[in-house]
Structures are given as C-alpha cells and as structure tokens.
C-alpha cells in the first residue's frame, strides 16, 4: 500500500473522475473511496481511462454500516466491486465497529479474500478495545485500521497496539479540514521547515509510520500534499507537534461504541 493516497470523502460524484484523473497524472497511486461516498463508479472510470497498469494502483473501499451482517457483507462487497469495475479491490474496510455485528461481519468478509477479488481486509474507526475483540474472537488481524489521526488527536496507545500487532494505521482527515491551521506551533514548524502547514501535518503522520489519505479536489493542493518526501521533521519539532494532542476530533468518535 502506498504510504500516500487520495481520499475522496465528500467529493461530489460529478467532480470525482476529473479529480482522480488529475491525481493519477501528478503521481498518486493510492485512491480511497467507500460505498457511502457515492463515488465508487467515478473512481473506477478514472482508473480505467488512465494509461496506468491496474497492478500499479492501490484502490480501497469500505463496507457501510447498513451492510454489516453475515448475510449482507459479501453482497455489499460485490456491489462495490461492480461499481468500481476494476477487476479486484486492493483493500476493503469495515467502515465502523457496529455493535453486535462487527465480529460476524469480519468473519463473513473472509470469503472475499478466498475469492481472490480482494487483496487485503481492514477496519476503520476501531479502537484498541474493538481490535482486541476482533482478534480474540476470530484469530484474524486486520491488515489496516483507518482512523482520524493528526497532532491534535495523537492516538499513541492505538498506534502502539497496531504496531505491535502488525496492523498498518492509516490517517484520514490528517489536515483536520483546515481547522487550527493558524495554530502558533503549526505555523512555527512550517516556517522553520520551509513548508506549508498541510505538508507538516502529513509529514508528521508519515514519520509516525502511518499511511495518509488527505482529501482535496484542487490540482495545486494535490501536488502540494504529495511533496512531503524531500524534508524531515527533527526530534524537537516532532515533540512540539506531539504535545498538541487534546483529543480534538473533526469526525466520528468511536470510543464509546459498545
């Protein structure tokens, strides 16, 4: 899985194909979509219209909460694959730890792995508690756990658990939808690095070993977000950013999900 990808959450279907086409042209090889986003078909169209070999691309999608059950999970995967129409899905995620259904859903999804139509299975918005339950009751570790992650939501315990269990932690909303970009520490680190705040936030995630999927539809931002491999944040800068953690969330909070 490429460490950097493009998330297409809240990207209107009418804009998705053009945005993904641009992203592929400027160097992205990892696209993250979901059934609930309503733009899987457009993601697939952009991929098919590109001149890139399918094997060079990494495409992820997700199972929405309404389809979490032993009976619905596999048909929902097949529906996502049909909409994408790209032969197979590289990573399919269980979108949320639905109470009472997440274990049976996880077991059912193993069928898609056996079919060869999916290369890896993972989860999204799972806490340590949810991951432990899944592993203890099925013996099968997710390949990926995709969660909101940024300096103001530095989930250190979750990161440590995933690292020790061979689970890749992937950051969505790493740019916090533009919130707090005027924070003095972010501004200071960006200035000293000669980079933008967005680039600093992405680089911080990368240096913590995460995969990252920032979202944008603007070409200049697509290029900017990808230009994060030519600099390194020092220990002091990382420590300053780590210290910003105050539990700030811009999306779902799964911590109280039974």
Order of alpha helices (4+ residues) and beta strands (2+ residues): beta-alpha-beta-alpha-beta-alpha-beta-alpha-beta-alpha-beta-alpha-beta-alpha-alpha-beta-alpha-alpha
